[in-house]
């Protein structure tokens, strides 16, 4: 067992015992102890990893799949201290059934806080409402943040560095604060631990039909959606969205779901479209290793307006105009081939009669013009004309770069 975390655990235990193990007091105690002796300043990470690999005397480890990996550094029946390594990690928007505090020991993260308003329970495991971001911040190495169980602390983390390491001092479980919902903006909350075995098997069987290109696939999915309850219908719709879109049947399936469930279904389309947007950025992250570009992806995935995005860019790179920084990233991430020009997943419109070698410069000029909110297009955009600029804006608005032009 690592001596630093053993001492930290004993300090937390002593202080919490003095407060009669009050769950309300625990987050403040955990945060104070982490801040008094920050692991970022006092723990030699390579030495800790070597000790864990070579010394059998370690606290009882969990079978949790959270973290890449999770190491338990101190364990007590009421609470424990864990180290979470993140190689390529992005957490879902979630709440907790435990309380405590977390500390950025190595790396940095984008941290977003949310609230869930106007909630309406469809079942105990699925709710509709309004997922709204309250604030977003950059967490650098050494920061400590409290964790409150339940809906008071709905958040997500996009880890920027490889690896990022977080130290968490947390209770085992806070009774009455479950389920530990995940949130799909802008409208859905669901319990990720809920298991409907029949729905799981049905999704797997639908995958067989999709992969074998069964001609009845779309008709079967639509027939299921017309008959299933809201919860099961939502999960089938979510699972089959990509395949239905490829077959040109997504609009039909969604319409059937909305007709069956009426007002309850409002917001489902926007939520599933946002899932596609976020998954696309997660997919791009797996092939992008440059730290600045990963930071850019984190902003594109989590920030909801251009002003907040530019503010976070200015915070991280204070000596450069944030618009110039974003345009540099866009230029670096641009790809030009025989098929045309693309910035990430934003494709220069094929319908415009622009030579491929000229598309990149025009794409960047249009992006700059739209980001600055200029009323009059500069001379550099003359080859596009008004109609062409409108098409370029539509292409950007349909991509992961949409927050920059909305």
ChimeraX attribute file (.defattr): number of C-alpha atoms within 10 A of each C-alpha:
attribute: neighborCount
match mode: 1-to-1
recipient: residues
	/A:1	16
	/A:2	18
	/A:3	11
	/A:4	15
	/A:5	20
	/A:6	16
	/A:7	12
	/A:8	20
	/A:9	21
	/A:10	13
	/A:11	15
	/A:12	21
	/A:13	20
	/A:14	11
	/A:15	16
	/A:16	19
	/A:17	12
	/A:18	9
	/A:19	14
	/A:20	9
	/A:21	14
	/A:22	11
	/A:23	19
	/A:24	13
	/A:25	15
	/A:26	27
	/A:27	24
	/A:28	19
	/A:29	21
	/A:30	31
	/A:31	23
	/A:32	16
	/A:33	17
	/A:34	24
	/A:35	16
	/A:36	9
	/A:37	13
	/A:38	20
	/A:39	22
	/A:40	21
	/A:41	11
	/A:42	10
	/A:43	15
	/A:44	10
	/A:45	14
	/A:46	9
	/A:47	11
	/A:48	15
	/A:49	12
	/A:50	10
	/A:51	15
	/A:52	17
	/A:53	10
	/A:54	8
	/A:55	10
	/A:56	9
	/A:57	10
	/A:58	16
	/A:59	17
	/A:60	12
	/A:61	13
	/A:62	11
	/A:63	7
	/A:64	9
	/A:65	8
	/A:66	13
	/A:67	18
	/A:68	16
	/A:69	14
	/A:70	20
	/A:71	21
	/A:72	21
	/A:73	26
	/A:74	25
	/A:75	18
	/A:76	14
	/A:77	7
	/A:78	12
	/A:79	20
	/A:80	21
	/A:81	26
	/A:82	22
	/A:83	22
	/A:84	22
	/A:85	22
	/A:86	23
	/A:87	16
	/A:88	18
	/A:89	21
	/A:90	17
	/A:91	14
	/A:92	14
	/A:93	19
	/A:94	23
	/A:95	24
	/A:96	22
	/A:97	20
	/A:98	23
	/A:99	28
	/A:100	26
	/A:101	25
	/A:102	24
	/A:103	26
	/A:104	24
	/A:105	26
	/A:106	22
	/A:107	19
	/A:108	24
	/A:109	23
	/A:110	21
	/A:111	17
	/A:112	19
	/A:113	18
	/A:114	23
	/A:115	16
	/A:116	21
	/A:117	12
	/A:118	10
	/A:119	14
	/A:120	14
	/A:121	12
	/A:122	13
	/A:123	11
	/A:124	10
	/A:125	17
	/A:126	20
	/A:127	21
	/A:128	25
	/A:129	20
	/A:130	21
	/A:131	22
	/A:132	15
	/A:133	18
	/A:134	11
	/A:135	14
	/A:136	21
	/A:137	16
	/A:138	19
	/A:139	19
	/A:140	17
	/A:141	20
	/A:142	18
	/A:143	19
	/A:144	22
	/A:145	18
	/A:146	21
	/A:147	26
	/A:148	24
	/A:149	25
	/A:150	20
	/A:151	18
	/A:152	14
	/A:153	17
	/A:154	25
	/A:155	24
	/A:156	22
	/A:157	23
	/A:158	26
	/A:159	26
	/A:160	29
	/A:161	21
	/A:162	16
	/A:163	17
	/A:164	22
	/A:165	26
	/A:166	28
	/A:167	26
	/A:168	27
	/A:169	31
	/A:170	23
	/A:171	22
	/A:172	17
	/A:173	16
	/A:174	17
	/A:175	10
	/A:176	9
	/A:177	16
	/A:178	16
	/A:179	17
	/A:180	21
	/A:181	25
	/A:182	22
	/A:183	29
	/A:184	22
	/A:185	24
	/A:186	22
	/A:187	23
	/A:188	23
	/A:189	25
	/A:190	21
	/A:191	17
	/A:192	14
	/A:193	11
	/A:194	12
	/A:195	10
	/A:196	9
	/A:197	9
	/A:198	10
	/A:199	15
	/A:200	14
	/A:201	11
	/A:202	12
	/A:203	17
	/A:204	13
	/A:205	12
	/A:206	20
	/A:207	16
	/A:208	13
	/A:209	16
	/A:210	17
	/A:211	11
	/A:212	10
	/A:213	10
	/A:214	11
	/A:215	10
	/A:216	10
	/A:217	21
	/A:218	23
	/A:219	14
	/A:220	13
	/A:221	19
	/A:222	22
	/A:223	13
	/A:224	17
	/A:225	23
	/A:226	19
	/A:227	13
	/A:228	14
	/A:229	14
	/A:230	20
	/A:231	16
	/A:232	17
	/A:233	20
	/A:234	19
	/A:235	15
	/A:236	21
	/A:237	23
	/A:238	17
	/A:239	16
	/A:240	20
	/A:241	20
	/A:242	14
	/A:243	16
	/A:244	22
	/A:245	14
	/A:246	9
	/A:247	11
	/A:248	12
	/A:249	17
	/A:250	18
	/A:251	12
	/A:252	15
	/A:253	24
	/A:254	20
	/A:255	14
	/A:256	16
	/A:257	25
	/A:258	20
	/A:259	13
	/A:260	17
	/A:261	14
	/A:262	10
	/A:263	9
	/A:264	16
	/A:265	17
	/A:266	14
	/A:267	17
	/A:268	22
	/A:269	19
	/A:270	14
	/A:271	19
	/A:272	21
	/A:273	15
	/A:274	16
	/A:275	15
	/A:276	14
	/A:277	16
	/A:278	18
	/A:279	13
	/A:280	15
	/A:281	19
	/A:282	18
	/A:283	10
	/A:284	14
	/A:285	20
	/A:286	11
	/A:287	9
	/A:288	13
	/A:289	14
	/A:290	12
	/A:291	12
	/A:292	16
	/A:293	18
	/A:294	21
	/A:295	23
	/A:296	21
	/A:297	22
	/A:298	24
	/A:299	23
	/A:300	22
	/A:301	20
	/A:302	19
	/A:303	22
	/A:304	18
	/A:305	15
	/A:306	16
	/A:307	13
	/A:308	16
	/A:309	23
	/A:310	20
	/A:311	14
	/A:312	20
	/A:313	22
	/A:314	16
	/A:315	13
	/A:316	15
	/A:317	12
	/A:318	11
	/A:319	8
	/A:320	11
	/A:321	12
	/A:322	19
	/A:323	17
	/A:324	11
	/A:325	17
	/A:326	20
	/A:327	16
	/A:328	13
	/A:329	15
	/A:330	20
	/A:331	16
	/A:332	12
	/A:333	14
	/A:334	18
	/A:335	15
	/A:336	15
	/A:337	9
	/A:338	7
	/A:339	10
	/A:340	18
	/A:341	22
	/A:342	21
	/A:343	22
	/A:344	17
	/A:345	17
	/A:346	21
	/A:347	19
	/A:348	25
	/A:349	20
	/A:350	12
	/A:351	8
	/A:352	15
	/A:353	11
	/A:354	16
	/A:355	9
	/A:356	15
	/A:357	13
	/A:358	12
	/A:359	19
	/A:360	20
	/A:361	14
	/A:362	20
	/A:363	27
	/A:364	18
	/A:365	18
	/A:366	23
	/A:367	22
	/A:368	18
	/A:369	19
	/A:370	18
	/A:371	19
	/A:372	12
	/A:373	12
	/A:374	10
	/A:375	8
	/A:376	7
	/A:377	17
	/A:378	11
	/A:379	9
	/A:380	12
	/A:381	18
	/A:382	12
	/A:383	14
	/A:384	19
	/A:385	11
	/A:386	11
	/A:387	10
	/A:388	18
	/A:389	22
	/A:390	12
	/A:391	17
	/A:392	21
	/A:393	21
	/A:394	17
	/A:395	17
	/A:396	26
	/A:397	16
	/A:398	15
	/A:399	18
	/A:400	19
	/A:401	22
	/A:402	18
	/A:403	22
	/A:404	23
	/A:405	19
	/A:406	15
